[in-house]
Amino acid sequence: GESVGLHLPTLSVQEGDNSIINCAYSNSASDYFIWYKQESGKGPQFIIDIRSNMDKRQGQRVTVLLNKTVKHLSLQIAATQPGDSAVYFCAVLPDTGRRALTFGSGTRLQVQP
Amino acid sequence: KAGVTQTPRYLIKTRGQQVTLSCSPISGHRSVSWYQQTPGQGLQFLFEYFSETQRNKGNFPGRFSGRQFSNSRSEMNVSTLELGDSALYLCASSSRWPTDTQYFGPGTRLTVL
C-alpha cells in the first residue's frame, strides 16, 4: 500500500515570503505525484504534477521538488499572496496498475498581510 | 472549456435512505473517479470508470456503487445511508488517467441525519 504524510498541518507565512509545503510517501514504486489546492467550499484545484523520472518541475510561481531517495516531495510557492491561503494536498499514485491516488492529510497555508 | 460539474451541490437525507449523485466530466474526458472527503479520514478513493467500465474500486462497502454512461457522465449511489456517510463527495475527470492528470469538481455535500 501507500501512506502519505505531511510535515505540518498548518503553515503561516507573511505576504511576499516564499512558502514550502512538504510531503512524505512510503512506497518507493510510486510513479506520479500531484499537488492540489483546496479553498473552503470548493473541490481540489490542480496546481502542478511531477512524474518519478523527474526531480523538479516549475510552473507559474510554483515549483515541485521530488527526492526519490528519501521519498519526499515539496511544493514551493514564490512571493506568497493572500489568494494562496488554502489547504494544500499532495497526492501520490502508488503504481499505475492500482490507478488510485492516495492523499496526504493536507497543510493549511495562512498568508498574513 | 467547462470544468467538472456535480449535482446536486448539497443534499440532506435521513438514515436508511438512498442517494444518487451525478458528475459530468470535462468535455472529452472519458475517465471519471469518485472520492469521499471527511474531516477524519481525509480524501479516500471510491472507484474509477472509463468507457462505462469500472476499472478500480476502493475499500468501501457494497452500499456504494457507481456507473458511467456512454456520454461519460457518471453517477454514484449510496444505499441504506448511515450517519458516517456524511461527507463531501468529489468527482474527478481525466482524458486518459493516469497518463493525464485528474481535475476535480466542486463536490456534493451530503448530510445524513
Chai-1 contact restraints between the chains, C-beta under 6 A:
chainA,res_idxA,chainB,res_idxB,connection_type,confidence,min_distance_angstrom,max_distance_angstrom,comment,restraint_id
A,Y32,B,P98,contact,1.0,0.0,6.0,A-B,restraint_1
A,K42,B,P106,contact,1.0,0.0,6.0,A-B,restraint_2
A,G43,B,L90,contact,1.0,0.0,6.0,A-B,restraint_3
A,G43,B,F104,contact,1.0,0.0,6.0,A-B,restraint_4
A,G43,B,G105,contact,1.0,0.0,6.0,A-B,restraint_5
A,G43,B,P106,contact,1.0,0.0,6.0,A-B,restraint_6
A,G43,B,G107,contact,1.0,0.0,6.0,A-B,restraint_7
A,P44,B,F104,contact,1.0,0.0,6.0,A-B,restraint_8
A,F46,B,T101,contact,1.0,0.0,6.0,A-B,restraint_9
A,F46,B,Y103,contact,1.0,0.0,6.0,A-B,restraint_10
A,D49,B,T101,contact,1.0,0.0,6.0,A-B,restraint_11
A,L93,B,P98,contact,1.0,0.0,6.0,A-B,restraint_12
A,T96,B,P98,contact,1.0,0.0,6.0,A-B,restraint_13
A,R99,B,E48,contact,1.0,0.0,6.0,A-B,restraint_14
A,R99,B,N56,contact,1.0,0.0,6.0,A-B,restraint_15
A,A100,B,F45,contact,1.0,0.0,6.0,A-B,restraint_16
A,A100,B,N56,contact,1.0,0.0,6.0,A-B,restraint_17
A,F103,B,G42,contact,1.0,0.0,6.0,A-B,restraint_18
A,F103,B,L43,contact,1.0,0.0,6.0,A-B,restraint_19
A,S105,B,G42,contact,1.0,0.0,6.0,A-B,restraint_20
